[in-house]
Amino acid sequence: FDSHVFGHMENPHAQAELVLAQVPLLSGIPTKQRSHLAAEMTVENFKDGERIISQGEVGDCMYVLESGSVKVEVNGVGEVARFEEGQVFGEQALMNDAPRGANITAIEDCRCLRLSRKQFEEIVIQVLAPVARIEMVLAQVPLLSKLDRGKLSRLAHAAKTQKYQAGDVIIKQGDPA
């Protein structure tokens, strides 16, 4: 998207609406609901080096990176990814109702759109169909994030949801693929 165009828009939420329309996680939301979502989101600015999310904390919101970039670090592993304009972070804790899985730190000044858990549940979860929710999760997997929307959609339709209890073995080395 062209960030320098936003300053000339009359609608104060137009910039957020344009950003949200380009985010795979949120692009399946109908325009009317996406416009409402843009109006509900708050803007948060972070300075270079500022910690945005801490691993292990309760996830009460997610962010859409409107400008700038962040690094993703996992305790004991180090840096595992970097996110730039238009990417989403913090959504896994909301979707999985789990603690934060990584530290997110600004590596330059950042402007983020913040979506609270309540907003996420009211707008995103209620509006998206189950297959779209699977597609939104797949779009966040680094290996799959470069697939076009059609391929992601086909993959989402082929996927099956399976619930596991704590301690269940999901994949065992040596099992057939």
Order of alpha helices (4+ residues) and beta strands (2+ residues): alpha-alpha-beta-beta-beta-beta-beta-beta-alpha-beta-beta-alpha-alpha
